[in-house]
Amino acid sequence: MPIPVEVRPLDRYRLWVKYSDGTEGVADLSDLVGKGVFALWNDYEEFKKVHIGASGEIAWSEQIDVCPDAIYLKISGKKPEDLFPRLKEMTSQRA
């Protein structure tokens, strides 16, 4: 799975992310604002503190991060089966 190599906050709670395979794009995270731990983002200055964490996660603090794989799928338009062919095999075997 590609890993994030660069991340930048954009206006309206969007992120620009670039991955190790060259994929880059914008993910809208505005639907998370104010929910649970993401209440921190009610202060937009906190959202702007985004960075890539030590384990490759897209993070804002020790308590707040989002899965880089989910963001990759959102940006690339790919499905998990596209990245993990065994998933496709497993799904077709069940049908």
DSSP file (Angstrom, degrees, kcal/mol; ACC not computed):
  #  RESIDUE AA STRUCTURE BP1 BP2  ACC     N-H-->O    O-->H-N    N-H-->O    O-->H-N    TCO  KAPPA ALPHA  PHI   PSI    X-CA   Y-CA   Z-CA
    1    1 A M              0   0    0      0, 0.0    68,-0.0     0, 0.0    83,-0.0   0.000 360.0 360.0 360.0 132.1    0.0    0.0    0.0
    2    2 A P        -     0   0    0      0, 0.0    70,-0.1     0, 0.0    17,-0.0  -0.281 360.0-140.3 -61.8 151.5    1.4    3.4   -0.9
    3    3 A I        -     0   0    0     69,-0.0    17,-2.4    54,-0.0     2,-0.2  -0.865  21.6-100.5-114.9 150.2    2.3    5.7    2.1
    4    4 A P  E     +A   19   0A   0      0, 0.0    15,-0.3     0, 0.0     3,-0.1  -0.466  36.0 174.3 -69.2 137.4    1.7    9.4    2.4
    5    5 A V  E     +     0   0A   0     13,-3.2     2,-0.3     1,-0.4    14,-0.2   0.542  67.6  20.3-116.1 -16.2    4.9   11.4    1.8
    6    6 A E  E     -A   18   0A   0     12,-1.6    12,-2.6    45,-0.1    -1,-0.4  -0.981  60.1-179.6-154.6 141.6    3.4   14.9    1.9
    7    7 A V  E     -A   17   0A   0     -2,-0.3    10,-0.2    10,-0.2    45,-0.1  -0.997   0.6-179.8-145.0 139.8    0.3   16.5    3.3
    8    8 A R  E     -A   16   0A   0      8,-2.5     8,-2.8    -2,-0.3     2,-0.2  -1.000  26.7-123.1-139.4 137.8   -1.0   20.1    3.4
    9    9 A P  E     -A   15   0A   0      0, 0.0     2,-0.2     0, 0.0     6,-0.2  -0.562  29.4-169.0 -76.7 144.0   -4.2   21.6    4.9
   10   10 A L  E >>  -A   14   0A   0      4,-3.2     4,-0.8    -2,-0.2     3,-0.5  -0.732  32.8 -75.4-121.1 174.2   -6.5   23.4    2.5
   11   11 A D  G >4 S+     0   0    0     -2,-0.2     3,-0.6     1,-0.2    -1,-0.2  -0.217 110.1  30.9 -66.9 162.9   -9.5   25.6    3.1
   12   12 A R  G 34 S-     0   0    0      1,-0.2    18,-0.3    16,-0.1    -1,-0.2   0.816 132.7 -64.7  56.8  37.6  -12.9   24.2    4.1
   13   13 A Y  G <4 S+     0   0    0     -3,-0.5    16,-2.7     1,-0.2     2,-0.3   0.887  96.3 140.2  58.3  44.7  -11.3   21.2    6.0
   14   14 A R  E <<  -AB  10  28A   0     -4,-0.8    -4,-3.2    -3,-0.6     2,-0.4  -0.857  37.8-149.8-113.3 153.7   -9.7   19.6    2.9
   15   15 A L  E     -AB   9  27A   0     12,-2.5    12,-2.6    -2,-0.3     2,-0.5  -0.965   6.8-148.7-122.6 139.8   -6.3   18.0    2.7
   16   16 A W  E     -AB   8  26A   0     -8,-2.8    -8,-2.5    -2,-0.4     2,-0.4  -0.941  27.5-178.1 -99.9 127.4   -3.9   17.7   -0.2
   17   17 A V  E     -AB   7  25A   0      8,-2.6     8,-1.8    -2,-0.5     2,-0.4  -0.984  16.9-161.6-131.3 138.1   -2.0   14.5    0.1
   18   18 A K  E     -AB   6  24A   0    -12,-2.6   -13,-3.2    -2,-0.4   -12,-1.6  -0.967  15.0-153.3-117.5 137.3    0.8   13.0   -2.0
   19   19 A Y  E >   -A    4   0A   0      4,-3.2     3,-2.3    -2,-0.4   -12,-0.0  -0.655  30.2-104.5-109.8 164.2    1.6    9.2   -1.8
   20   20 A S  T 3  S+     0   0    0    -17,-2.4    -1,-0.0     1,-0.3    -2,-0.0   0.676 118.4  57.2 -61.7 -20.3    4.8    7.3   -2.4
   21   21 A D  T 3  S-     0   0    0    -18,-0.1    -1,-0.3     2,-0.1     3,-0.1   0.360 123.0-101.5 -92.4   6.2    3.4    5.9   -5.8
   22   22 A G  S <  S+     0   0    0     -3,-2.3     2,-0.2     1,-0.3    -2,-0.1   0.257  77.1 139.9  93.8 -11.9    2.9    9.5   -7.1
   23   23 A T        +     0   0    0     -5,-0.1    -4,-3.2     2,-0.0    -1,-0.3  -0.454  24.5 167.7 -64.3 134.0   -0.8    9.5   -6.5
   24   24 A E  E     +B   18   0A   0     -6,-0.2     2,-0.3    -2,-0.2    -6,-0.2  -0.988   6.3 122.1-146.5 155.3   -1.9   12.9   -5.2
   25   25 A G  E     -B   17   0A   0     -8,-1.8    -8,-2.6    -2,-0.3     2,-0.4  -0.988  51.3 -71.7 173.1-173.4   -5.2   14.7   -4.6
   26   26 A V  E     -B   16   0A   0     -2,-0.3     2,-0.5   -10,-0.2   -10,-0.2  -0.891  29.6-165.1-113.9 133.7   -7.6   16.4   -2.3
   27   27 A A  E     -B   15   0A   0    -12,-2.6   -12,-2.5    -2,-0.4     2,-0.6  -0.975  15.9-139.8-117.8 129.7   -9.8   14.7    0.4
   28   28 A D  E     +B   14   0A   0     -2,-0.5   -14,-0.2   -14,-0.2     3,-0.2  -0.794  25.7 169.8 -89.5 117.4  -12.7   16.6    2.0
   29   29 A L    >>  +     0   0    0    -16,-2.7     3,-2.1    -2,-0.6     4,-0.5   0.181  42.6 113.3-110.1  14.8  -12.8   15.9    5.7
   30   30 A S  G >4  +     0   0    0    -18,-0.3     3,-0.7     1,-0.3    -1,-0.1   0.760  66.4  67.7 -61.5 -25.3  -15.4   18.5    6.5
   31   31 A D  G 34 S+     0   0    0      1,-0.2    -1,-0.3    -3,-0.2    -2,-0.1   0.660  98.2  53.8 -69.9 -13.7  -18.0   15.9    7.4
   32   32 A L  G X4 S+     0   0    0     -3,-2.1     3,-2.2   -19,-0.1    -1,-0.2   0.669  78.4 119.0 -90.7 -18.7  -15.8   15.0   10.5
   33   33 A V  T << S+     0   0    0     -3,-0.7     6,-0.2    -4,-0.5     3,-0.1  -0.221  84.5   6.5 -56.5 128.6  -15.6   18.5   12.0
   34   34 A G  T 3  S+     0   0    0      4,-1.8     2,-0.5     1,-0.2     5,-0.3   0.367  98.5 121.1  84.8  -4.5  -17.1   18.7   15.4
   35   35 A K  S X  S-     0   0    0     -3,-2.2     3,-2.2     3,-0.2    -1,-0.2  -0.823  82.8 -52.6 -98.6 125.6  -17.7   14.9   15.8
   36   36 A G  G >  S-     0   0    0     -2,-0.5     3,-1.8     1,-0.3     4,-0.2  -0.196 128.4  -1.0  52.5-129.5  -16.0   13.1   18.7
   37   37 A V  G >  S+     0   0    0      1,-0.3     3,-1.4     2,-0.1    -1,-0.3   0.739 125.5  72.9 -64.4 -21.3  -12.3   13.7   18.8
   38   38 A F  G X   +     0   0    0     -3,-2.2    -4,-1.8     1,-0.3     3,-1.4   0.434  66.9  93.2 -76.3   3.1  -12.6   15.9   15.7
   39   39 A A  G X  S+     0   0    0     -3,-1.8     3,-2.2    -5,-0.3    -1,-0.3   0.775  71.3  73.9 -60.7 -25.4  -14.3   18.6   17.8
   40   40 A L  G X  S+     0   0    0     -3,-1.4     3,-1.6     1,-0.3     6,-0.3   0.833  84.3  65.7 -55.4 -32.1  -10.8   19.9   18.1
   41   41 A W  G <  S+     0   0    0     -3,-1.4    -1,-0.3     1,-0.3     6,-0.2   0.529  71.0  90.1 -73.6  -4.3  -11.1   21.1   14.5
   42   42 A N  G <  S+     0   0    0     -3,-2.2     2,-0.8     1,-0.2    -1,-0.3   0.799  84.7  62.4 -58.7 -24.5  -13.8   23.6   15.6
   43   43 A D  S X> S-     0   0    0     -3,-1.6     3,-2.1    -4,-0.3     4,-0.9  -0.897  84.7-156.9 -96.9 103.5  -10.7   25.7   15.9
   44   44 A Y  H 3> S+     0   0    0     -2,-0.8     4,-1.7     1,-0.3    -1,-0.1   0.762  88.0  68.3 -57.1 -27.2   -9.5   25.8   12.3
   45   45 A E  H 34 S+     0   0    0      1,-0.2    -1,-0.3     2,-0.2     4,-0.2   0.842  97.2  53.8 -60.7 -32.2   -5.9   26.5   13.5
   46   46 A E  H X4 S+     0   0    0     -3,-2.1     3,-1.4    -6,-0.3    -1,-0.2   0.884 104.3  54.1 -69.4 -38.7   -5.9   23.0   15.0
   47   47 A F  H >< S+     0   0    0     -4,-0.9     3,-1.1     1,-0.3    -2,-0.2   0.877 100.3  61.7 -61.0 -36.9   -6.8   21.5   11.6
   48   48 A K  T 3< S+     0   0    0     -4,-1.7    -1,-0.3     1,-0.3    -2,-0.2   0.566  85.7  77.4 -68.5  -7.8   -3.9   23.3   10.0
   49   49 A K  T <   +     0   0    0     -3,-1.4    -1,-0.3    -4,-0.2    -2,-0.1   0.236  66.1 142.5 -85.9  14.3   -1.5   21.4   12.3
   50   50 A V    <   +     0   0    0     -3,-1.1     2,-0.3     8,-0.1    10,-0.2  -0.200  19.2 157.0 -57.9 145.0   -1.8   18.2   10.1
   51   51 A H  E     -C   59   0B   0      8,-2.5     8,-3.1   -43,-0.1     2,-0.6  -0.954  47.8 -92.1-157.1 170.8    1.4   16.2    9.6
   52   52 A I  E     -C   58   0B   0     -2,-0.3     6,-0.2     6,-0.2     5,-0.1  -0.854  47.4-137.6 -93.9 122.1    2.5   12.6    8.8
   53   53 A G    >   -     0   0    0      4,-3.3     3,-2.0    -2,-0.6    -1,-0.0  -0.122  27.3 -93.8 -75.6 173.1    3.0   10.7   12.0
   54   54 A A  T 3  S+     0   0    0      1,-0.3    -1,-0.1     2,-0.1    -2,-0.0   0.754 126.1  46.1 -59.9 -27.9    5.8    8.3   12.8
   55   55 A S  T 3  S-     0   0    0      2,-0.0    -1,-0.3     0, 0.0    -2,-0.0   0.259 125.8 -96.5-100.1  11.2    3.9    5.3   11.6
   56   56 A G  S <  S+     0   0    0     -3,-2.0    -2,-0.1     1,-0.3     2,-0.1   0.482  78.8 141.0  89.4   2.7    2.7    6.9    8.3
   57   57 A E        -     0   0    0     10,-0.1    -4,-3.3    -5,-0.1     2,-0.8  -0.398  60.1-116.5 -75.2 156.1   -0.6    8.0    9.7
   58   58 A I  E     +CD  52  66B   0      8,-1.6     8,-2.7    -6,-0.2     2,-0.3  -0.860  55.0 174.0 -92.0 112.7   -2.1   11.4    8.8
   59   59 A A  E     -CD  51  65B   0     -8,-3.1    -8,-2.5    -2,-0.8     6,-0.2  -0.775  47.5-175.8-130.4 162.3   -2.2   13.0   12.2
   60   60 A W  S    S-     0   0    0      4,-2.6     2,-0.3     1,-0.5     5,-0.2   0.523  82.9 -16.9-122.4 -27.9   -2.9   16.2   14.1
   61   61 A S  S    S-     0   0    0      3,-1.5    -1,-0.5   -10,-0.1     3,-0.1  -0.902  82.3 -78.6-160.6-176.5   -1.9   15.0   17.6
   62   62 A E  S    S+     0   0    0     -2,-0.3     3,-0.1     1,-0.2    -9,-0.0   0.784 131.0  40.6 -65.3 -26.1   -1.3   11.7   19.5
   63   63 A Q  S    S+     0   0    0      1,-0.1     2,-0.5   -26,-0.1    -1,-0.2   0.639 109.4  61.8 -97.4 -17.4   -5.0   11.3   19.8
   64   64 A I        +     0   0    0     -3,-0.1    -4,-2.6   -27,-0.0    -3,-1.5  -0.938  58.9 128.2-123.4 118.1   -6.2   12.4   16.4
   65   65 A D  E     -D   59   0B   0     -2,-0.5     2,-0.3    -6,-0.2    -6,-0.2  -0.974  38.0-138.1-153.1 165.3   -5.4   10.7   13.1
   66   66 A V  E     -D   58   0B   0     -8,-2.7    -8,-1.6    -2,-0.3    -2,-0.0  -0.943  36.6 -96.3-125.8 152.1   -7.0    9.3   10.0
   67   67 A C     >  -     0   0    0     -2,-0.3     4,-1.7     1,-0.2     5,-0.2  -0.493  24.5-151.6 -68.5 121.5   -6.2    6.2    8.2
   68   68 A P  H  > S+     0   0    0      0, 0.0     4,-2.3     0, 0.0    -1,-0.2   0.807  95.4  59.1 -65.8 -26.9   -3.9    7.0    5.2
   69   69 A D  H  > S+     0   0    0      2,-0.2     4,-2.4     1,-0.2     5,-0.2   0.915 104.5  49.3 -66.5 -42.3   -5.3    4.0    3.3
   70   70 A A  H  > S+     0   0    0      1,-0.2     4,-2.0     2,-0.2    -1,-0.2   0.899 112.1  48.1 -63.6 -40.5   -8.8    5.3    3.5
   71   71 A I  H  X S+     0   0    0     -4,-1.7     4,-2.7     2,-0.2     5,-0.2   0.905 109.7  53.6 -66.2 -40.7   -7.6    8.7    2.2
   72   72 A Y  H  X S+     0   0    0     -4,-2.3     4,-3.0     1,-0.2     6,-0.3   0.933 109.5  47.5 -58.9 -46.5   -5.7    7.0   -0.6
   73   73 A L  H  X S+     0   0    0     -4,-2.4     4,-1.8     1,-0.2     5,-0.3   0.898 112.5  50.0 -62.1 -40.3   -8.8    5.1   -1.7
   74   74 A K  H  < S+     0   0    0     -4,-2.0    -2,-0.2    -5,-0.2    -1,-0.2   0.921 116.4  40.8 -63.5 -45.1  -10.8    8.4   -1.5
   75   75 A I  H  < S+     0   0    0     -4,-2.7    -2,-0.2     1,-0.2    -1,-0.2   0.909 120.9  40.8 -71.5 -43.5   -8.3   10.3   -3.6
   76   76 A S  H  < S-     0   0    0     -4,-3.0    -1,-0.2    -5,-0.2    -2,-0.2   0.715  96.5-132.7 -81.8 -20.9   -7.5    7.6   -6.1
   77   77 A G     <  +     0   0    0     -4,-1.8    -3,-0.1    -5,-0.3    -4,-0.1   0.560  60.5 137.8  77.6   7.0  -11.0    6.3   -6.6
   78   78 A K        -     0   0    0     -6,-0.3    -1,-0.3    -5,-0.3    -2,-0.1  -0.414  49.0-132.0 -83.4 162.2   -9.7    2.8   -6.2
   79   79 A K    >>  -     0   0    0     -2,-0.1     3,-1.5    -3,-0.1     4,-1.0  -0.760  28.4-107.3-107.3 158.1  -11.4    0.0   -4.2
   80   80 A P  H >> S+     0   0    0      0, 0.0     4,-2.2     0, 0.0     3,-0.7   0.862 120.3  59.6 -52.4 -36.6   -9.6   -2.2   -1.7
   81   81 A E  H 34 S+     0   0    0      1,-0.2     7,-0.3     2,-0.2     6,-0.1   0.793  97.8  59.7 -63.8 -27.8   -9.9   -5.1   -4.2
   82   82 A D  H <4 S+     0   0    0     -3,-1.5    -1,-0.2     1,-0.2    -4,-0.0   0.841 114.3  35.2 -68.3 -32.0   -7.9   -3.0   -6.7
   83   83 A L  H << S+     0   0    0     -4,-1.0    -2,-0.2    -3,-0.7    -1,-0.2   0.740 124.6  40.9 -92.8 -26.7   -5.0   -2.9   -4.3
   84   84 A F    >X  -     0   0    0     -4,-2.2     3,-2.1    -5,-0.2     4,-0.8  -0.792  65.3-173.3-126.2  86.9   -5.3   -6.3   -2.8
   85   85 A P  H 3> S+     0   0    0      0, 0.0     4,-1.9     0, 0.0     3,-0.3   0.766  81.6  67.1 -54.8 -28.3   -6.2   -8.9   -5.5
   86   86 A R  H 3> S+     0   0    0      1,-0.2     4,-2.7     2,-0.2     5,-0.2   0.829  93.4  59.9 -63.9 -29.5   -6.7  -11.6   -2.9
   87   87 A L  H <> S+     0   0    0     -3,-2.1     4,-2.6     2,-0.2    -1,-0.2   0.920 104.2  49.7 -61.5 -42.5   -9.7   -9.7   -1.6
   88   88 A K  H  X S+     0   0    0     -4,-0.8     4,-2.4    -7,-0.3    -2,-0.2   0.914 111.4  49.0 -63.0 -42.6  -11.3  -10.0   -5.1
   89   89 A E  H  X S+     0   0    0     -4,-1.9     4,-1.9     1,-0.2    -2,-0.2   0.930 112.0  48.4 -61.4 -45.7  -10.5  -13.7   -5.1
   90   90 A M  H  X S+     0   0    0     -4,-2.7     4,-1.2     1,-0.2    -2,-0.2   0.896 111.9  49.3 -63.2 -40.9  -12.0  -14.2   -1.6
   91   91 A T  H  X S+     0   0    0     -4,-2.6     4,-1.1     1,-0.2     3,-0.3   0.906 111.6  48.0 -65.8 -42.2  -15.2  -12.2   -2.6
   92   92 A S  H  < S+     0   0    0     -4,-2.4    -1,-0.2     1,-0.2    -2,-0.2   0.818 107.5  56.4 -70.4 -28.9  -15.7  -14.2   -5.8
   93   93 A Q  H  < S+     0   0    0     -4,-1.9    -1,-0.2     1,-0.2    -2,-0.2   0.804 105.8  51.8 -70.2 -28.8  -15.2  -17.5   -3.9
   94   94 A R  H  <        0   0    0     -4,-1.2    -1,-0.2    -3,-0.3    -2,-0.2   0.776 360.0 360.0 -76.6 -26.8  -18.0  -16.6   -1.5
   95   95 A A     <        0   0    0     -4,-1.1    -1,-0.2    -3,-0.0    -2,-0.2   0.482 360.0 360.0 -74.1 360.0  -20.5  -15.8   -4.2
